[in-house]
Amino acid sequence: MTSFTPPAGASFKRNPYYWMETPPLGEIDFVWNYVGSTKPRSGYYDVDIYDVAMIAGAYRSTATRKPSPKYIAGADVAPIGGAINIYDIVTVTRFYGQQWGSYP
């Protein structure tokens, strides 16, 4: 942290040693896909059909008061928080197929 000004907030300096970029909003399960068989192997994360299936399975669940049993907090990615709805599904499918997280 470089500065803190209440109530405005804080500002931070970038960490050049953190190798991973910010994940897209559609990444829910964080499964690493390896490339190649000789070590050290590289790979990537991607927004795939499993992410879409997870959010579709949690559709219409809520986190208000007592969370629904099928509610997944990581799947609540749309601006209207507290419920998994069509906006969350649209947000995840917008990033479908995007890869991220390769080693430097």
C-alpha atoms as a printed R data frame, in Angstrom:
    type eleno elety resid chain resno       x       y       z
1   ATOM     1    CA   MET     A     1   0.000   0.000   0.000
2   ATOM     2    CA   THR     A     2   1.368   3.411  -0.899
3   ATOM     3    CA   SER     A     3  -1.263   5.647   0.689
4   ATOM     4    CA   PHE     A     4  -4.443   5.502   2.729
5   ATOM     5    CA   THR     A     5  -6.936   8.351   2.870
6   ATOM     6    CA   PRO     A     6 -10.155   7.747   4.800
7   ATOM     7    CA   PRO     A     7 -12.932   7.639   3.587
8   ATOM     8    CA   ALA     A     8 -11.668   7.789  -0.037
9   ATOM     9    CA   GLY     A     9  -9.666   4.567   0.142
10  ATOM    10    CA   ALA     A    10  -6.176   3.291  -0.515
11  ATOM    11    CA   SER     A    11  -3.762   3.172  -3.425
12  ATOM    12    CA   PHE     A    12  -1.411   0.295  -4.091
13  ATOM    13    CA   LYS     A    13   1.816  -0.229  -6.014
14  ATOM    14    CA   ARG     A    14   1.929  -3.039  -8.566
15  ATOM    15    CA   ASN     A    15   3.766  -6.224  -7.530
16  ATOM    16    CA   PRO     A    16   6.177  -7.093 -10.381
17  ATOM    17    CA   TYR     A    17   6.876 -10.541  -8.888
18  ATOM    18    CA   TYR     A    18   3.293 -11.787  -9.089
19  ATOM    19    CA   TRP     A    19   3.253 -13.674 -12.386
20  ATOM    20    CA   MET     A    20  -0.471 -14.147 -12.857
21  ATOM    21    CA   GLU     A    21  -2.703 -11.548 -14.467
22  ATOM    22    CA   THR     A    22  -6.224 -10.808 -13.253
23  ATOM    23    CA   PRO     A    23  -8.630 -13.631 -14.141
24  ATOM    24    CA   PRO     A    24 -11.661 -12.942 -16.325
25  ATOM    25    CA   LEU     A    25 -15.010 -12.887 -14.546
26  ATOM    26    CA   GLY     A    26 -16.013 -16.194 -16.115
27  ATOM    27    CA   GLU     A    27 -13.337 -18.296 -14.404
28  ATOM    28    CA   ILE     A    28 -15.086 -20.131 -11.570
29  ATOM    29    CA   ASP     A    29 -13.414 -23.504 -11.067
30  ATOM    30    CA   PHE     A    30  -9.712 -22.496 -11.530
31  ATOM    31    CA   VAL     A    31  -8.556 -25.767 -13.115
32  ATOM    32    CA   TRP     A    32  -5.007 -25.585 -14.541
33  ATOM    33    CA   ASN     A    33  -4.639 -27.127 -18.031
34  ATOM    34    CA   TYR     A    34  -1.123 -28.500 -18.560
35  ATOM    35    CA   VAL     A    35   0.581 -28.271 -21.958
36  ATOM    36    CA   GLY     A    36   3.187 -30.858 -22.916
37  ATOM    37    CA   SER     A    37   4.506 -33.864 -21.070
38  ATOM    38    CA   THR     A    38   8.148 -32.977 -20.342
39  ATOM    39    CA   LYS     A    39   8.801 -31.113 -17.124
40  ATOM    40    CA   PRO     A    40   8.724 -28.259 -16.397
41  ATOM    41    CA   ARG     A    41   5.348 -28.066 -18.097
42  ATOM    42    CA   SER     A    42   3.549 -24.869 -18.924
43  ATOM    43    CA   GLY     A    43  -0.178 -24.376 -19.084
44  ATOM    44    CA   TYR     A    44  -3.061 -22.008 -18.635
45  ATOM    45    CA   TYR     A    45  -6.447 -21.452 -17.054
46  ATOM    46    CA   ASP     A    46  -9.445 -21.038 -19.308
47  ATOM    47    CA   VAL     A    47 -13.148 -20.301 -19.146
48  ATOM    48    CA   ASP     A    48 -14.650 -23.559 -20.367
49  ATOM    49    CA   ILE     A    49 -17.910 -25.479 -20.422
50  ATOM    50    CA   TYR     A    50 -17.396 -26.568 -16.801
51  ATOM    51    CA   ASP     A    51 -17.540 -22.942 -15.663
52  ATOM    52    CA   VAL     A    52 -20.767 -22.456 -17.617
53  ATOM    53    CA   ALA     A    53 -22.196 -25.692 -16.158
54  ATOM    54    CA   MET     A    54 -21.335 -24.612 -12.612
55  ATOM    55    CA   ILE     A    55 -23.114 -21.299 -12.983
56  ATOM    56    CA   ALA     A    56 -26.089 -22.908 -14.727
57  ATOM    57    CA   GLY     A    57 -26.374 -25.361 -11.833
58  ATOM    58    CA   ALA     A    58 -26.476 -22.474  -9.371
59  ATOM    59    CA   TYR     A    59 -29.063 -20.526 -11.411
60  ATOM    60    CA   ARG     A    60 -31.789 -18.828  -9.305
61  ATOM    61    CA   SER     A    61 -29.957 -19.463  -6.036
62  ATOM    62    CA   THR     A    62 -29.557 -16.595  -3.601
63  ATOM    63    CA   ALA     A    63 -27.246 -15.526  -0.809
64  ATOM    64    CA   THR     A    64 -29.575 -13.137   0.955
65  ATOM    65    CA   ARG     A    65 -30.334 -13.959   4.586
66  ATOM    66    CA   LYS     A    66 -29.770 -17.737   4.473
67  ATOM    67    CA   PRO     A    67 -27.850 -18.837   1.327
68  ATOM    68    CA   SER     A    68 -29.414 -21.459  -0.919
69  ATOM    69    CA   PRO     A    69 -27.707 -24.877  -0.816
70  ATOM    70    CA   LYS     A    70 -26.670 -24.629  -4.484
71  ATOM    71    CA   TYR     A    71 -25.378 -21.041  -4.248
72  ATOM    72    CA   ILE     A    72 -21.733 -20.605  -5.377
73  ATOM    73    CA   ALA     A    73 -20.195 -17.312  -4.286
74  ATOM    74    CA   GLY     A    74 -17.613 -17.351  -7.099
75  ATOM    75    CA   ALA     A    75 -20.383 -17.641  -9.681
76  ATOM    76    CA   ASP     A    76 -22.054 -14.408  -8.580
77  ATOM    77    CA   VAL     A    77 -20.108 -12.218 -11.012
78  ATOM    78    CA   ALA     A    78 -22.719  -9.748 -12.321
79  ATOM    79    CA   PRO     A    79 -23.122  -6.297 -10.734
80  ATOM    80    CA   ILE     A    80 -26.426  -7.227  -9.100
81  ATOM    81    CA   GLY     A    81 -25.042  -9.259  -6.194
82  ATOM    82    CA   GLY     A    82 -26.738 -11.759  -3.926
83  ATOM    83    CA   ALA     A    83 -28.443 -13.877  -6.576
84  ATOM    84    CA   ILE     A    84 -27.317 -15.976  -9.535
85  ATOM    85    CA   ASN     A    85 -29.415 -14.885 -12.491
86  ATOM    86    CA   ILE     A    86 -29.271 -14.510 -16.279
87  ATOM    87    CA   TYR     A    87 -26.818 -11.602 -15.995
88  ATOM    88    CA   ASP     A    88 -24.286 -13.894 -14.332
89  ATOM    89    CA   ILE     A    89 -24.668 -16.494 -17.094
90  ATOM    90    CA   VAL     A    90 -24.261 -13.833 -19.794
91  ATOM    91    CA   THR     A    91 -21.125 -12.517 -18.075
92  ATOM    92    CA   VAL     A    92 -19.536 -15.977 -17.943
93  ATOM    93    CA   THR     A    93 -20.412 -16.854 -21.541
94  ATOM    94    CA   ARG     A    94 -18.987 -13.515 -22.711
95  ATOM    95    CA   PHE     A    95 -15.534 -14.726 -21.614
96  ATOM    96    CA   TYR     A    96 -16.034 -18.322 -22.843
97  ATOM    97    CA   GLY     A    97 -12.837 -19.734 -24.376
98  ATOM    98    CA   GLN     A    98 -10.551 -17.050 -22.958
99  ATOM    99    CA   GLN     A    99  -7.202 -18.360 -21.675
100 ATOM   100    CA   TRP     A   100  -5.072 -16.687 -19.022
101 ATOM   101    CA   GLY     A   101  -2.393 -17.340 -16.411
102 ATOM   102    CA   SER     A   102   0.580 -18.457 -18.488
103 ATOM   103    CA   TYR     A   103   4.007 -18.453 -16.862
104 ATOM   104    CA   PRO     A   104   6.267 -15.452 -17.595
